[in-house]
Amino acid sequence: MKINSSQFKQTIICYGICQILCFVMLWIYYLSLGKTMIDALTNTIFIMVFFKINMIIMLFSMLFSWNVYL
């Protein structure tokens, strides 16, 4: 069966919001450790890129499960 476009949009929007929240929280965490703005930013970007692969795999597995179970 085909995926509902509204479900797909909802997933993408949730994914985007989660990414932004994670980025902001990590950045604030590094700033609270006493690092400089640039240092905190580079650490945050490194971690976000590292976990991005995980997030993409999760997203595709959700889409695949919708395909199977709907």
TIVO-2410 file (N, C-alpha, C; in nm, 3 decimals):
# residues 70
REC num residu      c1      c2      c3 atome chaine
REC   1      M   0.083  -0.120   0.000     N      A
REC   1      M   0.000   0.000   0.000    CA      A
REC   1      M   0.086   0.126   0.000     C      A
REC   2      K   0.034   0.232  -0.055     N      A
REC   2      K   0.109   0.357  -0.059    CA      A
REC   2      K   0.099   0.430   0.074     C      A
REC   3      I   0.201   0.511   0.101     N      A
REC   3      I   0.203   0.589   0.224    CA      A
REC   3      I   0.116   0.713   0.205     C      A
REC   4      N   0.040   0.746   0.308     N      A
REC   4      N  -0.037   0.870   0.309    CA      A
REC   4      N   0.059   0.988   0.302     C      A
REC   5      S   0.028   1.086   0.220     N      A
REC   5      S   0.119   1.201   0.212    CA      A
REC   5      S   0.115   1.283   0.341     C      A
REC   6      S   0.000   1.284   0.409     N      A
REC   6      S  -0.009   1.360   0.534    CA      A
REC   6      S   0.078   1.295   0.642     C      A
REC   7      Q   0.082   1.163   0.644     N      A
REC   7      Q   0.167   1.094   0.741    CA      A
REC   7      Q   0.314   1.124   0.714     C      A
REC   8      F   0.348   1.126   0.585     N      A
REC   8      F   0.486   1.152   0.546    CA      A
REC   8      F   0.526   1.293   0.587     C      A
REC   9      K   0.438   1.392   0.560     N      A
REC   9      K   0.466   1.531   0.598    CA      A
REC   9      K   0.479   1.543   0.749     C      A
REC  10      Q   0.390   1.476   0.822     N      A
REC  10      Q   0.393   1.481   0.968    CA      A
REC  10      Q   0.527   1.427   1.021     C      A
REC  11      T   0.573   1.318   0.963     N      A
REC  11      T   0.700   1.259   1.005    CA      A
REC  11      T   0.815   1.353   0.978     C      A
REC  12      I   0.816   1.414   0.860     N      A
REC  12      I   0.924   1.506   0.825    CA      A
REC  12      I   0.924   1.628   0.918     C      A
REC  13      I   0.805   1.681   0.948     N      A
REC  13      I   0.795   1.797   1.038    CA      A
REC  13      I   0.845   1.760   1.178     C      A
REC  14      C   0.803   1.644   1.230     N      A
REC  14      C   0.848   1.598   1.362    CA      A
REC  14      C   1.000   1.580   1.363     C      A
REC  15      Y   1.053   1.524   1.256     N      A
REC  15      Y   1.196   1.501   1.244    CA      A
REC  15      Y   1.271   1.634   1.249     C      A
REC  16      G   1.220   1.733   1.175     N      A
REC  16      G   1.283   1.864   1.173    CA      A
REC  16      G   1.282   1.931   1.310     C      A
REC  17      I   1.166   1.925   1.377     N      A
REC  17      I   1.153   1.986   1.509    CA      A
REC  17      I   1.248   1.919   1.608     C      A
REC  18      C   1.256   1.786   1.603     N      A
REC  18      C   1.346   1.713   1.693    CA      A
REC  18      C   1.491   1.753   1.668     C      A
REC  19      Q   1.528   1.767   1.539     N      A
REC  19      Q   1.664   1.806   1.506    CA      A
REC  19      Q   1.698   1.942   1.566     C      A
REC  20      I   1.607   2.038   1.548     N      A
REC  20      I   1.631   2.174   1.599    CA      A
REC  20      I   1.642   2.173   1.751     C      A
REC  21      L   1.551   2.100   1.819     N      A
REC  21      L   1.554   2.094   1.965    CA      A
REC  21      L   1.683   2.030   2.015     C      A
REC  22      C   1.724   1.921   1.951     N      A
REC  22      C   1.848   1.853   1.991    CA      A
REC  22      C   1.966   1.947   1.975     C      A
REC  23      F   1.970   2.018   1.862     N      A
REC  23      F   2.080   2.109   1.834    CA      A
REC  23      F   2.089   2.217   1.942     C      A
REC  24      V   1.975   2.279   1.972     N      A
REC  24      V   1.972   2.388   2.071    CA      A
REC  24      V   2.011   2.337   2.209     C      A
REC  25      M   1.956   2.222   2.248     N      A
REC  25      M   1.986   2.169   2.382    CA      A
REC  25      M   2.134   2.131   2.395     C      A
REC  26      L   2.191   2.070   2.291     N      A
REC  26      L   2.332   2.034   2.297    CA      A
REC  26      L   2.420   2.159   2.303     C      A
REC  27      W   2.383   2.260   2.225     N      A
REC  27      W   2.461   2.383   2.223    CA      A
REC  27      W   2.458   2.451   2.360     C      A
REC  28      I   2.341   2.457   2.421     N      A
REC  28      I   2.327   2.516   2.555    CA      A
REC  28      I   2.407   2.435   2.657     C      A
REC  29      Y   2.403   2.302   2.642     N      A
REC  29      Y   2.478   2.215   2.733    CA      A
REC  29      Y   2.628   2.244   2.725     C      A
REC  30      Y   2.680   2.254   2.602     N      A
REC  30      Y   2.823   2.282   2.587    CA      A
REC  30      Y   2.859   2.422   2.636     C      A
REC  31      L   2.769   2.518   2.613     N      A
REC  31      L   2.794   2.654   2.663    CA      A
REC  31      L   2.797   2.654   2.816     C      A
REC  32      S   2.711   2.573   2.878     N      A
REC  32      S   2.706   2.568   3.024    CA      A
REC  32      S   2.831   2.502   3.083     C      A
REC  33      L   2.902   2.424   3.001     N      A
REC  33      L   3.027   2.364   3.048    CA      A
REC  33      L   3.142   2.465   3.047     C      A
REC  34      G   3.114   2.585   2.996     N      A
REC  34      G   3.215   2.690   2.997    CA      A
REC  34      G   3.297   2.697   2.870     C      A
REC  35      K   3.247   2.635   2.763     N      A
REC  35      K   3.319   2.643   2.636    CA      A
REC  35      K   3.282   2.772   2.564     C      A
REC  36      T   3.366   2.810   2.468     N      A
REC  36      T   3.335   2.930   2.390    CA      A
REC  36      T   3.223   2.897   2.290     C      A
REC  37      M   3.165   3.003   2.230     N      A
REC  37      M   3.054   2.985   2.136    CA      A
REC  37      M   3.094   2.893   2.020     C      A
REC  38      I   3.210   2.921   1.961     N      A
REC  38      I   3.255   2.845   1.843    CA      A
REC  38      I   3.285   2.701   1.881     C      A
REC  39      D   3.351   2.682   1.994     N      A
REC  39      D   3.384   2.548   2.044    CA      A
REC  39      D   3.258   2.466   2.066     C      A
REC  40      A   3.160   2.527   2.131     N      A
REC  40      A   3.034   2.459   2.158    CA      A
REC  40      A   2.964   2.424   2.028     C      A
REC  41      L   2.972   2.515   1.931     N      A
REC  41      L   2.906   2.494   1.802    CA      A
REC  41      L   2.971   2.378   1.727     C      A
REC  42      T   3.104   2.371   1.727     N      A
REC  42      T   3.171   2.263   1.654    CA      A
REC  42      T   3.142   2.128   1.721     C      A
REC  43      N   3.143   2.124   1.854     N      A
REC  43      N   3.109   2.000   1.924    CA      A
REC  43      N   2.968   1.955   1.892     C      A
REC  44      T   2.875   2.051   1.892     N      A
REC  44      T   2.735   2.020   1.866    CA      A
REC  44      T   2.717   1.968   1.724     C      A
REC  45      I   2.780   2.034   1.628     N      A
REC  45      I   2.767   1.991   1.488    CA      A
REC  45      I   2.824   1.851   1.471     C      A
REC  46      F   2.937   1.824   1.535     N      A
REC  46      F   2.999   1.691   1.525    CA      A
REC  46      F   2.905   1.583   1.576     C      A
REC  47      I   2.844   1.607   1.693     N      A
REC  47      I   2.753   1.509   1.751    CA      A
REC  47      I   2.628   1.492   1.665     C      A
REC  48      M   2.575   1.604   1.613     N      A
REC  48      M   2.455   1.597   1.531    CA      A
REC  48      M   2.481   1.515   1.404     C      A
REC  49      V   2.596   1.536   1.341     N      A
REC  49      V   2.630   1.460   1.220    CA      A
REC  49      V   2.648   1.313   1.254     C      A
REC  50      F   2.709   1.286   1.369     N      A
REC  50      F   2.732   1.148   1.413    CA      A
REC  50      F   2.600   1.073   1.431     C      A
REC  51      F   2.500   1.140   1.492     N      A
REC  51      F   2.372   1.074   1.518    CA      A
REC  51      F   2.274   1.084   1.401     C      A
REC  52      K   2.308   1.166   1.301     N      A
REC  52      K   2.219   1.185   1.186    CA      A
REC  52      K   2.195   1.052   1.114     C      A
REC  53      I   2.297   0.970   1.102     N      A
REC  53      I   2.284   0.841   1.034    CA      A
REC  53      I   2.180   0.756   1.106     C      A
REC  54      N   2.187   0.755   1.239     N      A
REC  54      N   2.091   0.682   1.320    CA      A
REC  54      N   1.949   0.730   1.297     C      A
REC  55      M   1.931   0.864   1.295     N      A
REC  55      M   1.799   0.923   1.276    CA      A
REC  55      M   1.741   0.885   1.140     C      A
REC  56      I   1.824   0.889   1.036     N      A
REC  56      I   1.777   0.858   0.901    CA      A
REC  56      I   1.734   0.712   0.892     C      A
REC  57      I   1.811   0.623   0.955     N      A
REC  57      I   1.774   0.481   0.956    CA      A
REC  57      I   1.640   0.463   1.027     C      A
REC  58      M   1.621   0.534   1.138     N      A
REC  58      M   1.495   0.526   1.213    CA      A
REC  58      M   1.378   0.576   1.129     C      A
REC  59      L   1.399   0.688   1.058     N      A
REC  59      L   1.295   0.746   0.974    CA      A
REC  59      L   1.252   0.648   0.866     C      A
REC  60      F   1.351   0.586   0.799     N      A
REC  60      F   1.318   0.492   0.693    CA      A
REC  60      F   1.250   0.367   0.747     C      A
REC  61      S   1.289   0.324   0.865     N      A
REC  61      S   1.224   0.206   0.923    CA      A
REC  61      S   1.079   0.236   0.958     C      A
REC  62      M   1.050   0.361   1.003     N      A
REC  62      M   0.911   0.399   1.031    CA      A
REC  62      M   0.829   0.398   0.902     C      A
REC  63      L   0.885   0.457   0.797     N      A
REC  63      L   0.814   0.461   0.669    CA      A
REC  63      L   0.791   0.320   0.617     C      A
REC  64      F   0.890   0.233   0.633     N      A
REC  64      F   0.877   0.095   0.587    CA      A
REC  64      F   0.768   0.022   0.666     C      A
REC  65      S   0.763   0.046   0.798     N      A
REC  65      S   0.662  -0.022   0.879    CA      A
REC  65      S   0.522   0.027   0.844     C      A
REC  66      W   0.507   0.156   0.809     N      A
REC  66      W   0.376   0.204   0.763    CA      A
REC  66      W   0.337   0.134   0.635     C      A
REC  67      N   0.436   0.117   0.547     N      A
REC  67      N   0.410   0.050   0.420    CA      A
REC  67      N   0.358  -0.092   0.442     C      A
REC  68      V   0.416  -0.160   0.540     N      A
REC  68      V   0.381  -0.299   0.564    CA      A
REC  68      V   0.246  -0.311   0.636     C      A
REC  69      Y   0.226  -0.227   0.740     N      A
REC  69      Y   0.111  -0.250   0.828    CA      A
REC  69      Y  -0.016  -0.176   0.788     C      A
REC  70      L  -0.008  -0.077   0.698     N      A
REC  70      L  -0.131  -0.005   0.661    CA      A
REC  70      L  -0.203  -0.075   0.547     C      A
***
